[in-house]
Amino acid sequence: MTTQDGLNTLLRELRACRVCRDAPLRGPPLPHEPRPVVQASATARLCVAGQAPGTRVHASGRPFTDPSGVRLRQWLGLDEARFYDASRVAIVPMGHCFPGLDAKGSDLPPRAECAPLWRDRVFAALPAVELVLAIGQYAQAWHLGPARGGTLSQTVAQWRTILDRPLTPRIIPLPHPSWRNNGWLRKHPWFEQELLPVLRREVARLVA
């Protein structure tokens, strides 16, 4: 069995997962039919590690088919064709299913069942990944561990130190590309002035 065959088998198993509905780790079960979303290939050199699908992604079954995806692709300097080319870009969220909405209409956190069950297995099947984009606090906590800088702002501010660590894969921490973070971007102009040019060069090198 090739590496890609093994990954394909794993992805079929992941997409059939119903643990959050049928055997929740804590709290109530997922109140709707799960629809795990993931994009991966054994040849992908870049991995986008996000949080969890929102309502639009749950409906489409394709990651980042929403305004956040538009902004993320702008950050990366990628068009849709290259972003959705699984042979180049893996997209592996912390939670693969839409977790639902809270009382205020905001997305709930990624389900607690998902990452412990799938994350290590999926990354073990992605041997070519050289760079992980850790988007949001949940991905940063998982991928950075003790190296995480406290708050999301503190972590992203340490992006040069994190990127320069002699580890494989390398990691760049990012805020979520949601339009709700416009205020954060205005308060931290160094993100667009300093981080994004480096991010785009790294992405171009891996995805070109």
C-alpha positions in Angstrom: 0.0 0.0 0.0 1.4 3.4 -1.0 1.4 6.4 1.4 -1.5 7.9 -0.7 -3.5 4.7 -0.4 -3.1 4.7 3.3 -4.1 8.4 3.5 -7.2 7.7 1.3 -8.3 4.9 3.6 -7.9 7.2 6.6 -9.8 10.0 4.9 -12.7 7.7 4.1 -12.8 6.6 7.8 -12.6 10.3 8.9 -15.4 11.4 6.6 -17.6 8.5 7.9 -17.0 9.5 11.6 -20.1 10.2 13.7 -18.4 10.1 17.2 -19.5 13.7 18.1 -23.1 12.7 17.5 -23.1 9.1 18.8 -20.5 9.1 21.6 -19.7 12.7 22.7 -16.6 13.1 24.8 -18.3 15.8 27.0 -21.4 17.8 26.8 -24.4 17.2 24.5 -24.0 15.3 21.2 -23.8 17.2 18.0 -27.4 18.3 17.3 -27.2 17.9 13.5 -25.8 15.3 11.0 -22.0 15.5 11.0 -20.3 16.4 7.8 -16.5 16.1 8.3 -14.5 18.5 6.1 -10.9 17.9 5.2 -8.5 18.3 2.2 -5.3 16.3 2.1 -2.8 14.6 -0.1 0.4 12.8 0.7 2.3 15.3 -1.6 1.0 18.5 0.1 3.8 20.7 1.4 1.6 23.3 3.0 -1.0 22.7 5.6 -3.7 25.1 6.7 -4.7 24.2 10.3 -7.9 26.1 11.0 -10.6 25.8 13.7 -13.8 24.2 12.5 -16.3 24.6 9.6 -18.9 27.3 9.8 -22.4 27.2 8.4 -21.4 27.9 4.8 -18.7 25.3 4.8 -21.0 22.8 6.4 -23.4 23.4 3.5 -20.8 23.2 0.8 -18.6 20.4 2.3 -15.6 22.3 1.0 -13.2 24.2 3.4 -13.2 28.0 3.5 -16.0 28.6 1.1 -17.0 31.8 2.9 -15.7 35.4 3.4 -13.0 34.1 5.7 -11.7 32.0 2.9 -11.6 35.0 0.5 -9.4 36.9 3.0 -7.2 33.9 3.8 -6.5 33.3 0.1 -5.6 37.0 -0.1 -3.2 36.6 2.8 -1.6 33.6 1.2 -1.4 35.1 -2.3 -3.2 32.0 -3.8 -6.1 31.8 -6.2 -8.9 29.2 -5.7 -7.3 26.7 -8.2 -4.1 26.5 -6.2 -5.7 26.8 -2.8 -8.0 23.8 -3.5 -5.3 21.7 -5.1 -5.0 19.0 -2.5 -1.7 17.8 -4.0 -0.2 21.1 -2.9 -2.3 22.3 0.0 -3.7 20.3 2.9 -6.5 21.8 5.0 -6.9 20.1 8.3 -9.1 21.9 10.9 -9.0 21.2 14.6 -12.7 20.1 14.4 -13.8 18.6 11.1 -17.5 19.1 11.6 -19.5 22.3 12.1 -19.9 22.5 15.9 -23.1 24.6 15.9 -23.9 28.1 17.2 -24.1 29.5 20.7 -26.9 31.6 22.1 -25.5 34.7 20.4 -25.2 33.1 17.0 -21.5 32.7 17.1 -19.7 29.4 16.1 -19.0 27.1 19.0 -15.5 25.9 19.7 -14.3 22.8 17.8 -15.7 19.6 19.2 -13.5 18.0 21.9 -13.7 14.6 20.3 -12.2 15.4 17.0 -8.5 16.4 17.4 -7.6 13.6 19.9 -9.1 11.0 17.6 -7.9 12.2 14.2 -5.1 14.8 14.3 -2.0 12.8 14.9 -3.2 10.1 12.5 -3.8 12.6 9.7 -0.5 14.4 10.2 1.4 11.1 10.3 -0.1 10.5 6.8 1.2 13.8 5.5 4.9 13.2 5.2 5.6 16.1 2.8 4.2 18.9 4.9 7.0 21.5 5.5 4.9 24.4 6.8 1.8 24.5 9.0 -0.3 27.7 9.3 -1.8 27.5 12.8 -4.9 29.7 12.5 -6.6 30.7 15.8 -6.0 29.8 19.4 -7.1 26.1 19.2 -4.7 25.3 16.4 -1.9 27.2 18.1 -2.4 25.5 21.4 -2.2 22.1 19.7 0.7 22.7 17.3 2.8 25.0 19.5 2.2 23.5 23.0 4.4 25.3 25.6 5.9 27.5 22.8 2.5 29.3 22.5 2.9 32.9 23.7 -0.2 33.1 26.0 -2.9 35.1 24.2 -3.4 34.8 20.4 -2.0 38.3 20.0 1.1 37.4 22.0 1.6 34.2 20.0 1.2 35.8 16.6 3.6 38.6 17.7 6.3 35.9 18.2 5.8 34.6 14.7 9.5 35.1 13.6 10.8 33.2 16.6 8.3 30.4 16.0 9.0 30.2 12.3 12.8 30.1 12.8 12.7 27.1 15.2 14.7 24.2 13.8 11.7 21.9 13.6 9.8 20.2 10.8 7.2 21.2 9.9 7.8 24.8 10.6 4.8 26.8 11.9 3.4 30.3 11.3 0.7 31.4 13.8 -2.1 33.5 12.3 -5.3 35.1 13.6 -8.5 33.9 12.1 -9.2 35.6 8.8 -12.8 36.4 9.9 -14.0 39.9 9.1 -14.8 40.1 12.8 -11.0 40.6 13.3 -10.9 43.8 11.4 -10.3 45.7 14.7 -7.4 43.3 15.6 -5.8 44.0 12.2 -6.1 47.8 12.6 -4.4 47.5 16.1 -1.6 45.4 14.8 -0.4 46.9 11.5 2.8 44.9 11.7 0.8 41.8 10.7 0.2 43.1 7.1 3.5 45.1 6.9 5.9 42.4 8.2 4.3 39.0 8.5 2.2 38.8 5.3 5.2 39.4 2.9 7.1 36.5 4.6 4.0 34.3 4.6 3.4 34.9 0.9 7.0 34.1 0.0 6.9 30.9 2.0 3.6 29.9 0.4 4.8 30.7 -3.1 7.9 28.5 -2.5 5.8 25.5 -1.4 2.8 25.8 -3.7 4.3 27.2 -7.0 
